[in-house]
Amino acid sequence: MLFLLFFLQNGKAQELAYHGNPDESFYTARDLAFEGDYGTARDTLQHILSKYPDYSDVRNLLAKTYSWDGNHNEARKHFNKITSTERTNKEAWIAAIKNEIYADNHNIALGLTNKALIYIEDDADLKVLGEEIKNDIFKKQKALDANAEEKNKESDAKNYKNRIGIISSVDAFDIVYDPMIYSSAEYIRETKIGRIIPRINYANRFNTNGLQYEMDFYPRFSKTFYAYTNYGYSNSQIFPNHRAGAELYANLPKAIEVSGGIRYLDFVTSQAIIYTGSFGLYKGNYYFSLRPYLTPRPDGPIGFSGSLLARKYYADRENYFGINLIMGYSPEIKQLISNSDVVLAETLLFVESQQLLFEYQFTGKSLTNSYRASLGLTRQELVFDPGEFFYALSAGFRYHTKF
């Protein structure tokens, strides 16, 4: 009985075994495949491989039928079997590369192209195919970036037209002066014509409280040009009575931004005009900006200072780490007093100062809240003792929320 069962099974196996002419069967399967009958063609090709497993043309055509049918994983298995043993089989390499392109695996396709060129050096067809894949990757990434940018713009325009910000900082000195406190509250409104920012500033210096009311407006004229305008008013002696500013910005090719503008400060006893501008450069995730300040003096040479800002951005423009270096005659108005105990806001325009400031900004989980912490060290000339300097440590915090 066992002998009879073995005989029947052996006879059936011999019946299923391939006995034909492999070349003729291959041509028949090829015609079927080109006519779109992938299933019947695969049956024939697999039948041939059961006896001739190293027939690479047969396996290559079998892999192609899987690829054409959308079964890219199965096609990949057969292509790998060929290219792992026949390193210079150009037809198999190209078919394997195209299989990954059809599967939308362009990075894998490019990797296969580079690998094929190791074994088939300087092949023109492979080089052309590689350049086409690189162009496809570039176009795809560009489209993704543009789509993401458009979505961000739509999201901002739809959901985040408003922001509220709270800013607070304190300066501590090594000699003479008590700590000084500065706080600010602002509302930011995005409009069709540009950003509008009303702001209230509060300061406490020398046991003197003061308020300043400000308005910033950033009108946008085109994709290339936008501007900054500012006006501020205060009746406190620790702020300028009036301050105003205007600056025109231009976005140039190669991620360059330049600007030129003016600031005006009106104190109780004098006025000051500051000329400024900037040169900014975006390089990958980095941003660099150089800004000079020129302040004409009524009885001496022009006051000069400059700042150099460097930032590294992370997930987006709301997340970054920055370093700001300010040197020269500082136009920043952090008013001190003379030895006559009179607040002299304007004296700071012509006092030598150096400042190093570190800042770190990040967003919360909801992405609607942003936080910025800053820490700085200042070396500045004493108002009442020219040539002598004091040191100040500054710490600040800013919170913004979108809605």
BATORTI-389133 format. One record per residue (C-alpha): residue number from 1; residue in one letter; x, y, z. Coordinates in steps of 0.2 Angstrom, whole numbers. Example, Ala and Ser with C-alpha at 12.3 -4.5 7.8 and 13.67 -1.06 7.14 Angstrom:
2
- resi, resn, px, py, pz
- 1, A, 62, -22, 39
- 2, S, 68, -5, 36
This chain:
403
- resi, resn, px, py, pz
- 1, M, 0, 0, 0
- 2, L, 14, 12, 5
- 3, F, 23, 7, -11
- 4, L, 8, 11, -22
- 5, L, 6, 28, -13
- 6, F, 24, 32, -16
- 7, F, 22, 27, -34
- 8, L, 7, 38, -37
- 9, Q, 15, 53, -29
- 10, N, 31, 51, -38
- 11, G, 21, 50, -55
- 12, K, 12, 66, -51
- 13, A, 28, 75, -47
- 14, Q, 35, 69, -63
- 15, E, 20, 75, -72
- 16, L, 22, 92, -64
- 17, A, 40, 94, -67
- 18, Y, 46, 105, -82
- 19, H, 51, 95, -97
- 20, G, 49, 108, -111
- 21, N, 62, 119, -120
- 22, P, 65, 134, -108
- 23, D, 69, 147, -122
- 24, E, 53, 143, -131
- 25, S, 43, 144, -115
- 26, F, 51, 160, -110
- 27, Y, 46, 168, -127
- 28, T, 29, 162, -125
- 29, A, 28, 169, -107
- 30, R, 35, 186, -113
- 31, D, 22, 187, -127
- 32, L, 8, 184, -114
- 33, A, 16, 197, -102
- 34, F, 17, 210, -115
- 35, E, -2, 207, -119
- 36, G, -6, 210, -101
- 37, D, -9, 192, -96
- 38, Y, 2, 193, -81
- 39, G, -5, 178, -72
- 40, T, -3, 165, -86
- 41, A, 14, 172, -90
- 42, R, 19, 170, -71
- 43, D, 13, 152, -71
- 44, T, 24, 148, -86
- 45, L, 40, 157, -79
- 46, Q, 38, 149, -62
- 47, H, 37, 132, -71
- 48, I, 53, 135, -80
- 49, L, 62, 141, -64
- 50, S, 57, 125, -55
- 51, K, 70, 116, -66
- 52, Y, 81, 131, -71
- 53, P, 82, 142, -55
- 54, D, 97, 152, -62
- 55, Y, 89, 157, -78
- 56, S, 90, 176, -75
- 57, D, 80, 182, -90
- 58, V, 66, 171, -84
- 59, R, 67, 178, -66
- 60, N, 69, 196, -72
- 61, L, 53, 194, -82
- 62, L, 44, 186, -68
- 63, A, 49, 201, -56
- 64, K, 44, 213, -69
- 65, T, 26, 205, -70
- 66, Y, 25, 208, -51
- 67, S, 30, 225, -53
- 68, W, 18, 229, -67
- 69, D, 4, 221, -57
- 70, G, 8, 233, -42
- 71, N, 16, 219, -31
- 72, H, 32, 228, -28
- 73, N, 38, 218, -13
- 74, E, 37, 202, -22
- 75, A, 46, 210, -37
- 76, R, 60, 216, -26
- 77, K, 63, 199, -19
- 78, H, 67, 192, -37
- 79, F, 77, 207, -42
- 80, N, 88, 205, -27
- 81, K, 91, 187, -31
- 82, I, 98, 192, -48
- 83, T, 108, 208, -43
- 84, S, 116, 199, -28
- 85, T, 124, 186, -40
- 86, E, 125, 194, -57
- 87, R, 132, 211, -52
- 88, T, 134, 218, -70
- 89, N, 117, 213, -76
- 90, K, 112, 230, -82
- 91, E, 94, 225, -87
- 92, A, 90, 218, -69
- 93, W, 97, 234, -61
- 94, I, 87, 246, -71
- 95, A, 71, 235, -69
- 96, A, 74, 235, -50
- 97, I, 77, 254, -49
- 98, K, 61, 257, -59
- 99, N, 51, 245, -47
- 100, E, 56, 257, -33
- 101, I, 51, 272, -43
- 102, Y, 34, 264, -46
- 103, A, 33, 260, -28
- 104, D, 36, 279, -24
- 105, N, 52, 274, -15
- 106, H, 63, 287, -24
- 107, N, 77, 287, -11
- 108, I, 79, 268, -12
- 109, A, 79, 270, -31
- 110, L, 93, 282, -30
- 111, G, 103, 271, -18
- 112, L, 101, 256, -30
- 113, T, 107, 267, -45
- 114, N, 122, 272, -35
- 115, K, 125, 254, -31
- 116, A, 123, 248, -49
- 117, L, 136, 261, -54
- 118, I, 149, 253, -43
- 119, Y, 148, 237, -53
- 120, I, 144, 245, -70
- 121, E, 155, 260, -70
- 122, D, 151, 276, -79
- 123, D, 136, 268, -88
- 124, A, 127, 282, -97
- 125, D, 109, 275, -95
- 126, L, 111, 273, -76
- 127, K, 118, 290, -74
- 128, V, 103, 298, -84
- 129, L, 91, 288, -73
- 130, G, 100, 294, -57
- 131, E, 98, 312, -63
- 132, E, 80, 309, -67
- 133, I, 77, 302, -49
- 134, K, 86, 317, -41
- 135, N, 75, 329, -51
- 136, D, 60, 319, -45
- 137, I, 65, 320, -27
- 138, F, 69, 338, -28
- 139, K, 52, 342, -36
- 140, K, 43, 331, -24
- 141, Q, 51, 340, -9
- 142, K, 48, 357, -16
- 143, A, 30, 353, -19
- 144, L, 29, 346, -1
- 145, D, 37, 362, 6
- 146, A, 26, 373, -4
- 147, N, 11, 363, 2
- 148, A, 16, 364, 20
- 149, E, 20, 383, 18
- 150, E, 3, 386, 11
- 151, K, -6, 376, 24
- 152, N, 4, 386, 37
- 153, K, -2, 402, 29
- 154, E, -20, 396, 28
- 155, S, -19, 390, 46
- 156, D, -12, 407, 52
- 157, A, -24, 417, 42
- 158, K, -39, 406, 48
- 159, N, -34, 403, 66
- 160, Y, -21, 415, 72
- 161, K, -24, 433, 68
- 162, N, -22, 438, 86
- 163, R, -8, 437, 99
- 164, I, -6, 443, 116
- 165, G, 11, 445, 124
- 166, I, 18, 449, 141
- 167, I, 36, 454, 143
- 168, S, 46, 456, 159
- 169, S, 65, 459, 162
- 170, V, 76, 465, 177
- 171, D, 93, 472, 177
- 172, A, 105, 470, 192
- 173, F, 121, 480, 194
- 174, D, 137, 477, 202
- 175, I, 139, 495, 209
- 176, V, 129, 511, 212
- 177, Y, 112, 507, 205
- 178, D, 97, 497, 212
- 179, P, 89, 484, 201
- 180, M, 78, 490, 187
- 181, I, 62, 482, 181
- 182, Y, 54, 483, 164
- 183, S, 37, 475, 159
- 184, S, 27, 476, 143
- 185, A, 10, 470, 137
- 186, E, 6, 470, 119
- 187, Y, -8, 464, 107
- 188, I, -3, 459, 89
- 189, R, -16, 459, 76
- 190, E, -13, 452, 58
- 191, T, -22, 461, 45
- 192, K, -23, 461, 26
- 193, I, -12, 477, 25
- 194, G, 0, 471, 38
- 195, R, 4, 468, 57
- 196, I, -2, 481, 70
- 197, I, 5, 480, 88
- 198, P, -2, 492, 101
- 199, R, 9, 491, 117
- 200, I, 10, 497, 135
- 201, N, 28, 498, 143
- 202, Y, 31, 500, 162
- 203, A, 47, 503, 170
- 204, N, 53, 506, 188
- 205, R, 70, 515, 189
- 206, F, 77, 524, 204
- 207, N, 61, 522, 214
- 208, T, 52, 531, 199
- 209, N, 38, 522, 190
- 210, G, 34, 526, 172
- 211, L, 22, 521, 158
- 212, Q, 25, 523, 139
- 213, Y, 12, 520, 125
- 214, E, 18, 513, 109
- 215, M, 11, 507, 92
- 216, D, 20, 497, 79
- 217, F, 14, 495, 61
- 218, Y, 22, 483, 48
- 219, P, 14, 487, 32
- 220, R, 17, 475, 18
- 221, F, 18, 482, 0
- 222, S, 23, 466, -10
- 223, K, 32, 450, -8
- 224, T, 48, 460, -9
- 225, F, 45, 475, 1
- 226, Y, 38, 479, 19
- 227, A, 41, 492, 32
- 228, Y, 42, 495, 50
- 229, T, 34, 511, 58
- 230, N, 33, 516, 76
- 231, Y, 27, 529, 88
- 232, G, 28, 530, 107
- 233, Y, 22, 543, 120
- 234, S, 26, 545, 138
- 235, N, 25, 559, 151
- 236, S, 37, 551, 162
- 237, Q, 55, 557, 165
- 238, I, 62, 539, 163
- 239, F, 55, 538, 145
- 240, P, 57, 549, 130
- 241, N, 41, 560, 128
- 242, H, 40, 555, 110
- 243, R, 48, 542, 100
- 244, A, 46, 537, 81
- 245, G, 54, 526, 69
- 246, A, 52, 520, 51
- 247, E, 62, 507, 41
- 248, L, 60, 499, 24
- 249, Y, 64, 481, 21
- 250, A, 67, 472, 5
- 251, N, 68, 453, 3
- 252, L, 81, 449, -10
- 253, P, 86, 433, -19
- 254, K, 97, 420, -11
- 255, A, 88, 422, 6
- 256, I, 95, 440, 9
- 257, E, 86, 454, 18
- 258, V, 91, 472, 19
- 259, S, 84, 487, 27
- 260, G, 87, 506, 30
- 261, G, 78, 517, 42
- 262, I, 78, 531, 55
- 263, R, 73, 533, 74
- 264, Y, 68, 549, 82
- 265, L, 69, 552, 101
- 266, D, 62, 568, 109
- 267, F, 67, 571, 127
- 268, V, 63, 586, 138
- 269, T, 79, 595, 134
- 270, S, 85, 588, 118
- 271, Q, 81, 578, 103
- 272, A, 91, 564, 94
- 273, I, 90, 556, 77
- 274, I, 97, 538, 74
- 275, Y, 101, 531, 57
- 276, T, 100, 512, 56
- 277, G, 99, 498, 44
- 278, S, 102, 479, 43
- 279, F, 109, 465, 33
- 280, G, 101, 448, 36
- 281, L, 105, 431, 28
- 282, Y, 96, 415, 30
- 283, K, 107, 399, 28
- 284, G, 98, 383, 31
- 285, N, 92, 383, 49
- 286, Y, 102, 398, 53
- 287, Y, 99, 417, 52
- 288, F, 112, 431, 54
- 289, S, 109, 449, 55
- 290, L, 121, 464, 56
- 291, R, 114, 481, 61
- 292, P, 123, 497, 63
- 293, Y, 117, 513, 72
- 294, L, 123, 531, 68
- 295, T, 119, 545, 80
- 296, P, 125, 562, 76
- 297, R, 131, 572, 91
- 298, P, 128, 591, 94
- 299, D, 145, 594, 100
- 300, G, 156, 579, 95
- 301, P, 159, 565, 83
- 302, I, 145, 554, 77
- 303, G, 140, 540, 89
- 304, F, 142, 523, 82
- 305, S, 136, 506, 88
- 306, G, 132, 489, 80
- 307, S, 124, 473, 84
- 308, L, 127, 456, 77
- 309, L, 113, 443, 79
- 310, A, 114, 424, 76
- 311, R, 100, 412, 77
- 312, K, 98, 393, 75
- 313, Y, 80, 388, 71
- 314, Y, 73, 371, 75
- 315, A, 55, 365, 71
- 316, D, 49, 382, 64
- 317, R, 52, 400, 66
- 318, E, 44, 400, 83
- 319, N, 58, 389, 90
- 320, Y, 76, 395, 90
- 321, F, 92, 399, 100
- 322, G, 100, 415, 98
- 323, I, 115, 426, 102
- 324, N, 116, 445, 101
- 325, L, 132, 455, 103
- 326, I, 130, 474, 104
- 327, M, 145, 485, 104
- 328, G, 149, 504, 103
- 329, Y, 139, 519, 108
- 330, S, 122, 511, 112
- 331, P, 106, 519, 106
- 332, E, 96, 508, 118
- 333, I, 87, 519, 131
- 334, K, 90, 511, 148
- 335, Q, 90, 527, 157
- 336, L, 102, 530, 172
- 337, I, 105, 546, 183
- 338, S, 119, 558, 185
- 339, N, 127, 562, 202
- 340, S, 114, 576, 203
- 341, D, 100, 563, 205
- 342, V, 92, 569, 189
- 343, V, 86, 556, 176
- 344, L, 96, 559, 160
- 345, A, 88, 548, 147
- 346, E, 97, 556, 133
- 347, T, 114, 553, 140
- 348, L, 113, 535, 136
- 349, L, 114, 539, 117
- 350, F, 133, 543, 119
- 351, V, 139, 531, 132
- 352, E, 150, 517, 128
- 353, S, 142, 500, 130
- 354, Q, 145, 482, 126
- 355, Q, 132, 468, 129
- 356, L, 131, 450, 126
- 357, L, 113, 442, 126
- 358, F, 107, 424, 125
- 359, E, 89, 420, 120
- 360, Y, 80, 404, 119
- 361, Q, 62, 403, 112
- 362, F, 51, 387, 111
- 363, T, 32, 383, 109
- 364, G, 21, 372, 120
- 365, K, 12, 356, 115
- 366, S, -3, 366, 107
- 367, L, 9, 377, 97
- 368, T, -2, 392, 101
- 369, N, 9, 397, 116
- 370, S, 27, 402, 114
- 371, Y, 40, 406, 128
- 372, R, 56, 415, 127
- 373, A, 69, 417, 140
- 374, S, 84, 428, 139
- 375, L, 100, 431, 149
- 376, G, 113, 445, 146
- 377, L, 128, 453, 152
- 378, T, 132, 472, 150
- 379, R, 148, 482, 152
- 380, Q, 143, 501, 152
- 381, E, 152, 517, 155
- 382, L, 146, 527, 170
- 383, V, 136, 543, 166
- 384, F, 144, 553, 179
- 385, D, 162, 546, 178
- 386, P, 167, 544, 160
- 387, G, 180, 530, 157
- 388, E, 174, 520, 172
- 389, F, 163, 505, 169
- 390, F, 150, 495, 178
- 391, Y, 143, 478, 175
- 392, A, 124, 473, 174
- 393, L, 116, 456, 173
- 394, S, 100, 455, 163
- 395, A, 86, 442, 164
- 396, G, 70, 442, 154
- 397, F, 55, 432, 150
- 398, R, 42, 433, 136
- 399, Y, 25, 424, 134
- 400, H, 14, 425, 118
- 401, T, -2, 416, 115
- 402, K, -11, 415, 98
- 403, F, -30, 415, 95
